Structure formats: structure tokens, C-alpha cells
Amino acid sequence: MKKLNLLLGFLIGIMLFSCSSDDDSNESNQDELIGIWNLVSVENQGNDVTAVDCQIEQNIIFTANNTGTEKAPEEITQTPCDFFTVSFNWTRNGNEIAVVVAQEGTFLNEILLLTENTLEIVVTEIDGVAVPQNQQEIFKYEK
């Protein structure tokens, strides 16, 4: 009986210490995503091109209520810069961010790198259709 109590105590201890809340890690990861991200460069097929001209002011904002906006130039080299802003809703599942833009569709993004100050994402699907790898661009942002 004493061995059974020790065994039960040991098993209960293992269960208590091995269980962790997955929600905690998702919340902290999501918190890292929330903020204003300024475009630094765009990489296509291994060529990393630094943001220039009007692109320097391009940004994407993720808010805590799962909405956001993206500000981008109409033309990269136009002077003065004219920008358009797109509003969206977003959800995150691990390293995937689904961005839904009204009347434009759903864009599935893969997070390649996310730290406190760095975000690298690539659009992998548009409305359920895979973006060919040779057309995928990696967008690199900093807070």
C-alpha cells in the first residue's frame, strides 16, 4: 500500500509539473506581433532590396483586438509620396497569420522570424491558392 501511495504521488507530481499552459506562450507571442512595424527591406529569390524612397514610410500595424492597417506607397519613387491604407482583420495560429482584407480576400502569411524588434513574413497563400515559391517575397520589418 505504501508503494502504491508513493507511485500515485509520483505520477500526480509528474502530471502537475509537466503540464503547462499553451495559452501563455500564444499570448506572449501575440504580444510580440502587436505594434507598428516599419518596412526595412523586401527579399525575392535571395535578393534583399533595402526599402528606398516612398517605401521607407511603408508600415503595417497589428492591434490587440485583431485588426490592423497597412500603409503602402502608390508608387515607390513618386515625389511627393502618395499612400494608400488598407484595413484588415487578422488571426494567428502558431507561425501563421491569416489577414482578411474586405473585398480583396484572405492572405495567409508565414512568420519566418519574430523577435521583440524584428518581423519577417512571407505571403504563402491568397484565397486558398498557394503563391509559387519563385514569386514569394519576404517582407522584413522593424519596430
Backbone hydrogen bonds, N-H to C=O, Kabsch-Sander energy under -0.5 kcal/mol:
donor,donor_aa,acceptor,acceptor_aa,energy
5,N,1,M,-2.3
6,L,2,K,-2.1
7,L,3,K,-2.5
8,L,4,L,-2.7
9,G,5,N,-2.6
10,F,6,L,-2.5
11,L,7,L,-2.6
12,I,8,L,-2.7
13,G,9,G,-2.3
14,I,10,F,-2.3
15,M,11,L,-2.4
16,L,12,I,-2.4
17,F,13,G,-2.3
18,S,14,I,-2.4
19,C,15,M,-1.2
22,D,20,S,-0.6
25,S,21,S,-0.9
26,N,22,D,-1.9
27,E,23,D,-2.6
28,S,24,D,-2.1
29,N,25,S,-2.4
30,Q,26,N,-3.0
31,D,27,E,-2.7
32,E,28,S,-1.5
33,L,29,N,-1.1
33,L,30,Q,-0.6
34,I,30,Q,-1.5
35,G,62,F,-2.3
37,W,35,G,-0.6
37,W,60,I,-2.9
38,N,36,I,-0.5
38,N,142,E,-3.2
39,L,58,Q,-2.6
40,V,140,K,-3.5
41,S,140,K,-1.4
42,V,49,V,-2.3
43,E,138,I,-2.7
44,N,47,N,-2.2
45,Q,136,Q,-0.6
47,N,44,N,-1.9
48,D,46,G,-0.7
49,V,42,V,-2.9
49,V,47,N,-0.7
50,T,48,D,-0.6
51,A,40,V,-3.3
54,C,76,I,-2.6
55,Q,52,V,-2.1
56,I,53,D,-1.3
57,E,54,C,-1.5
58,Q,55,Q,-1.9
59,N,71,K,-1.8
60,I,37,W,-2.3
61,I,69,T,-3.1
62,F,35,G,-2.1
63,T,61,I,-0.5
63,T,67,T,-2.6
66,N,63,T,-1.4
68,G,88,F,-2.1
69,T,61,I,-1.3
70,E,86,V,-2.3
71,K,59,N,-2.6
72,A,70,E,-0.5
72,A,84,F,-2.4
74,E,82,D,-3.5
84,F,72,A,-2.7
86,V,70,E,-2.5
88,F,68,G,-2.5
89,N,100,V,-2.1
90,W,66,N,-2.2
91,T,98,A,-1.8
93,N,96,E,-2.7
96,E,93,N,-1.5
97,I,109,N,-2.6
98,A,91,T,-2.6
99,V,97,I,-0.6
99,V,107,F,-2.8
100,V,89,N,-3.1
100,V,98,A,-0.5
101,V,99,V,-0.6
101,V,105,G,-3.0
102,A,100,V,-0.6
104,E,101,V,-2.3
105,G,101,V,-2.5
107,F,99,V,-3.2
108,L,106,T,-0.5
108,L,125,E,-2.4
109,N,97,I,-2.9
109,N,107,F,-0.6
110,E,122,V,-2.9
111,I,95,N,-3.4
111,I,109,N,-0.5
112,L,110,E,-0.7
112,L,120,E,-2.9
113,L,120,E,-1.5
115,T,118,T,-2.8
119,L,141,Y,-2.1
120,E,113,L,-2.6
121,I,139,F,-2.1
122,V,110,E,-1.7
123,V,137,E,-0.7
124,T,108,L,-3.0
124,T,122,V,-0.6
125,E,108,L,-1.5
126,I,129,V,-2.5
127,D,106,T,-3.4
129,V,126,I,-1.7
130,A,128,G,-0.5
131,V,124,T,-2.8
135,Q,132,P,-2.5
136,Q,132,P,-0.6
136,Q,133,Q,-1.0
138,I,43,E,-3.0
139,F,121,I,-3.0
139,F,137,E,-0.7
140,K,41,S,-2.7
140,K,138,I,-0.6
141,Y,119,L,-3.4
141,Y,139,F,-0.5
142,E,38,N,-2.1
143,K,117,N,-1.4
